[in-house]
């Protein structure tokens, strides 16, 4: 995909924890686009979803770090991710001169998924990525802004399907792999992966991650990020977890600054 060697394809995952923070993420993404690169954005929205659930009198519940999504919760998840969060990001990009189109993984059957765990409800495990909708948006000169929803079809030829909530990090890793992106970057609200002494690891080998998860050194929301990095690296050039709260975090990374943690 996109074989102009002078311009690169970057999959950028914007964590829900930094949405709305006073960082320069949107400006950085637009700058990359204006430089001729091809940013593809996947976003989260967990905090916004929880806020809207509470407004509707629903208690957010989680199992192993994943949101339990019943039918009532799913309505809010879809409306919030594919609507409020997605369109606000598109609007923010366009306000400063960028070009973006917001879609979800449901559109064009871009993300197909199976039920991950019946105890989680309408939560999916991505089984297939259709890159064509993303490719067409990029070819048209726009930034795809993708909400992590997927479609579940009981039969392959099923014209209908059930919408599933998908972990944003998992979706980002699967999409980056299918696109064979040059880099996948996870923007989060921590400086990177910490060692047992709370120091940021500049790099970590994929083979060592399982041990760090078992020891508890990597835990919580960092687990799906590193797992997504490992998956993506099957076809992606590089994978990095960086602190998206810092000004010019993306531009500094692309300029060669040593920031965050690189998965190798």
N, C-alpha and C positions, 0 to 999 in steps of 0.2 A: 504493500500500500504506500502511495505517496513517495515515489522513489527519487525525488529531487534531493540529492545528497547534501546540498548546501542549506536546505531548510528541513527542520526536524519536526516530528510528531511527538507531542508530549501529552500524556494522560495525567491530568491534575485532579486529585481527589481533595475537595474542600470539605473538611470535617464540620459537622453541625455545631461543634463547640466553638468554632471561630466565626460562624456566620454572624454578620452584624458588628463584629469587632472593628476597631479603628486601625486596621492594617492596610497594606497597599496591595493586597492580593488581586483585586479587580484591575487596578492600574497596571500591575505587572503582567497580567494575562493579556490585556489590550496591547501593551507594548510589544509583547512577543508576537501577537498577531500582526501588528503593523510592521514588524521586522521581517515578515514573510513566513514565520513559523506557523505550525498547525496545532494549536492547543485544543485539546478535547477535555471537557470538564465533567466530572461526576461529583455530585454533591450529596451531603447528608442532610439532616434536619431533625435529629432526635429531640433536641431541647424544645424546638418549636412544636413538634408533635405532642410532646408531653404537656406543654402549656395549653394547647387546644383541647387535649383530652380532659385536663382538669377543669377547663371552662365548661365542658359538657358533663361534668360530674363523674367522669371515668378515671379510675386510678391506674396510672401506668404500672405495668408489671413486667418483670424481666426474668429470664431463665438462662443461666450461663452467659449472661451479657447480651442476650438477644431479646427483643421486645416480643412479649406474648401478644399476638394479634388476632382477636376474635372479630366477628363480623362488624360490630360497632366500631371497634378500634380501626379496622381496615378502612372504613369510610373516611375517617379522619386522616389516616396515613396517606391515602391517595389524594385527598383534597389538599393536604398540606404540602406534600412533596411535589406532586405534579402541578399543583396550582400555586399557592402562596410563595413557597420557597423558590421554586424553579423560575417563576415569572419575575420575582424580585431580583434574582441574579441576572436574568436576561436584561431587565430594565437598567440595572446598575452598569452593566457592560456597555449598553447602548448610550447611556447618558454621557459617557466620556469618549465616545467616538468609535467604540468597537462594534462588531457585527456578530450577532448571536441568534440562535434559534433554540428554543427550549423544547425538549421532548422527554418522554419517559421510556423505560425499557419495554413497555407494552406496545409502543408505536412501531409499526412495521415488524412486529414479532421480533424486536431486536434482542430482548432477553427472554429466553424460555427457561422454565424452572420446574422442579418437582417439589413436593412438600418436604421440607427439611426434617421436621419432627412433629407428629400429631399434637404433642403437648404444647407446641408453640403456636398452633393454629395456622393462620394464613401467612406463613413465612417460608420462603423458597430457597432452594439450592440451585444455583445456575447450572443448567445442563447444556445450553447452546447459546451462542452469540451470533446474531446476524449482523455483520458489519456494514451492510449496504446503506441503511439510512444514515449512519454516521459519515460514511465516505461521501455520500451525495451532498450532505450539508457542508463538509469541508471543501469539496470541489467547488461548491457555489460561493466560497469565500467567507463562510460563517463559522463561528465557534459553536460546536454542539454543546449544549448544557443539559446533562442527562440526570433525570430523577431515577433512583434505584428501585424501580418496580419491575415485575416480570409477569409473564403470562404462563399459566399452567394449563396444558391441554391433555385431557385424558387419553385421547387418541391422536396420533401424528397429523391426521387429516381433519381433525376437529376445527370447524370454522369459528367456534366460540372458545371460551376459556375462562379460567378464574384468575383474577389479579392476585399476585402475591407480593408481600413486602420482602425486600432483599437487603441484607446488610450492605451498606454503601461501599465499604472497603472491599468486600468480596466481589461486588459488581465491578468495581474499578479494576481489580486485578484481572478478572475474566475478560473485560473489554480491552484492556491494554495488551493482553496476550493475543487476542484475536486480531487486533490491529497491527501486531508486531511493532509497537511503538518504540521510538528511540529511548524514551525514559518514562517511568511512572513515578510520580511524586505525591506523597501523602502529606498534606498540610494539616497539622494538628495543634493542640494547645499545650504541648510539652516540647522540650528542646530536642528530644530524640529518644533512643533506647538507652536506659540507664543501667549501669552495672550494679553489683551488690553494694558498692560504696557511693551510689547516687551520682556517678560521673557519666557523662555522655560518651557512649561508644561511637567512635568515628566510623567504624565499619564492623560488620559481623558476617561471618560465613554462614550460609544457609544451613549447613550441616549441624551447626551448633545451636540453632534456634530451639529445637525440640527440648534439649537439655535445659535451656534457660526458661522455657515455659514450665517444665516439670518442677524446676526449683523455685518458681514463683518470681524470678527476676523479671520476666516478661509476664504481665498479667492484665486483666481487665480489657479495656478497649484496644490495647496495643496488640493483643493476640491476633485478631482478624487482620490487622494491618500487615504484620510480618508474614502471616500465612498467605495473604494476597500477593505480597512481594515475591515470595517463593514461587507461587503459581505463575505469576507474570514473567518471571525471569527465564521460563522455558523458551520464550521467544522475544523478550524485551531486552534492550541493551543495558539498562541500569534501573535500579530501584532505590529510592531515597525517602526517608521520613524526616521532615523538617518542621520547625516551629513557625507556623503560619501567622503568628501574632506579631512577628518582627517586621519592621518596615523593609521593603524591597527584598523580602526573603527569597522569592522566586528568582528575581533578576540577579541577586547576588549568587545564588546557586548556579545559575546558567553562566555566570561570569567566571565560574571556577572557584568560588569561595568554599572553603571546607565548612559545611554547616550540617547539623543534624547527623543522622546515621545512615550509612550506605549499606544495603544488603548485597552481599556478593556470593 
